Amino acid sequence: MTCEYLLVERGEGIAVVTVNRPAVLNALNGATLAELGVVMRALGADADVRAIVLTGAGEKAFVAGADIKELSHHGIPGHD
């Protein structure tokens, strides 16, 4: 499975999923959330995976929250 915004590593029953958008403090945009859904469903259905670790790339933040730039393009009030 190829992801644009996630890195997925597996070994010894453990999957590590890394949100890989460090330039924007791993802010969650729609594409990242979609990828997370696909990856988590696939890993959850895999009997060889006993644990999933979710982390963020970079040294400043795990995940900053929603991607405010993307919200402003969707006409959400207060996010112009």
N, C-alpha and C positions, 0 to 999 in steps of 0.2 A: 504494500500500500504506500503510495507516494503522497506526501503532504507538503504544502507550501509553508505552513506556519508552525508545524509540529515536528519534533524529532521523536522517534520511537525506538527504544532499545529493549531487547529482551534477553534474558538469560537466567537459568536456574529457577524458573517459576516466577520470576519478577519482571514486570514490564515497567520501564521508566518512560513517561511521556513528558516532554519538555516543550513548553510554549516558547517558540523561538522568534520573538519580535523585540529584542533588547533595545533597539533604537527608540522604541516608543514605550519602554518599560513594560513590555508584554501586554499592552492594552488589548482587550478582546474585541475584535471586529466580527462581523457576521461570518466571514469565511473561516476564521479561527474557531468560532463556536460550532460551525458545521463540521469541520474536521474533527473537533473533540468528540462530537456525537458519534461520528462514524468509527473513530478509533476506539472509544470506550465500549461501544456495542460489540465490536469485533473482539476486543480483548476479553470482555465479559463472557463471551460465548466460547472462548478458548479454554478447554479443560486443563491445559498445561500452565495457564497463568493463574497463580495463587494470590498474587498481590500486584496492585498498580500504584506506582508513585507518580504524583503529578507535581511538576516543578517548573520554574521559569528560568530562561537563559539570562546571562548577565549577572552583574554584582549588585545592582541597585534595587530591584523589585522582583517579587514573585510574579504578581499580576497587578497592574495599576488600576484595573477596573475596565469599564466600557471605553471603547475608542471614541472619544468626544468628536474628533473630526468626522467620523462616519455618522454619528448622531446628527450633526449639523446638516448633513446632506439629505436627511430624511424628514426635515421640517419639524423636529421635536422642539416644542416651545422652551425658550430659555437656553437653547444650545445653538445660537446663531454664529 
